[in-house]
Amino acid sequence: MTNKKTLILAQVLIALMMAGLMTGIFGFLHLGPSPDFFAEWGKSFLMAFPIAFILSLGVGPLAFRLARLIMG
């Protein structure tokens, strides 16, 4: 079993990466390579990261439970 601090750090890192990638990809698809892209990406990321982190606290354990059920 992984210790609690490592799990929380992993969830922070996963939320950072997912929020950054998702807002970056969809922001680029929406705006294209425009001068406003990075400013808008930053705003979107600042909104998305805390939401992604809080959701990961609930979804992460659920995903592990489902994986254990599926794998037997």
C-alpha positions in Angstrom: 0.0 0.0 0.0 1.3 3.4 -1.0 1.5 6.0 1.8 -1.0 8.8 2.0 1.4 11.6 1.2 2.6 9.9 -2.0 -1.0 9.3 -3.1 -1.9 13.0 -2.5 1.2 14.1 -4.4 0.4 11.8 -7.3 -3.2 13.2 -7.4 -1.8 16.8 -7.5 0.6 15.9 -10.3 -2.1 14.0 -12.3 -4.6 16.9 -11.9 -1.9 19.4 -13.0 -1.0 17.4 -16.0 -4.6 16.6 -17.0 -5.8 20.1 -16.5 -2.9 21.5 -18.4 -3.2 19.1 -21.3 -7.0 19.3 -21.6 -7.2 23.1 -21.4 -4.3 23.5 -23.7 -5.6 21.1 -26.4 -9.1 22.3 -26.3 -8.1 26.0 -26.1 -5.8 25.5 -29.1 -8.6 23.8 -31.0 -11.0 26.7 -30.2 -8.6 29.6 -30.6 -5.9 28.3 -32.9 -2.4 29.8 -32.9 -3.6 33.3 -31.9 -2.0 35.9 -29.7 -4.7 35.3 -27.1 -4.0 31.6 -26.8 -1.6 31.6 -23.8 -3.6 34.2 -21.8 -6.8 32.2 -22.3 -5.0 28.9 -21.6 -3.7 30.3 -18.3 -7.2 31.5 -17.2 -8.7 28.1 -18.2 -6.0 26.2 -16.4 -6.4 28.2 -13.2 -10.1 27.3 -13.1 -9.6 23.7 -14.2 -6.8 22.6 -11.9 -8.6 22.9 -8.5 -11.7 21.2 -10.0 -9.5 18.4 -11.4 -7.8 17.9 -8.1 -11.0 17.8 -6.0 -12.6 15.4 -8.5 -9.5 13.2 -8.5 -9.9 12.8 -4.7 -13.2 11.0 -5.3 -12.6 9.5 -8.7 -9.1 8.1 -8.0 -10.2 5.7 -5.2 -13.3 4.7 -7.2 -11.1 3.9 -10.3 -8.8 1.7 -8.1 -11.8 -0.2 -6.7 -13.2 -0.8 -10.2 -9.9 -1.9 -11.5 -9.6 -4.4 -8.6 -13.1 -5.7 -9.3 -12.4 -6.1 -13.0 -9.0 -7.8 -12.5 -10.5 -10.1 -9.8 
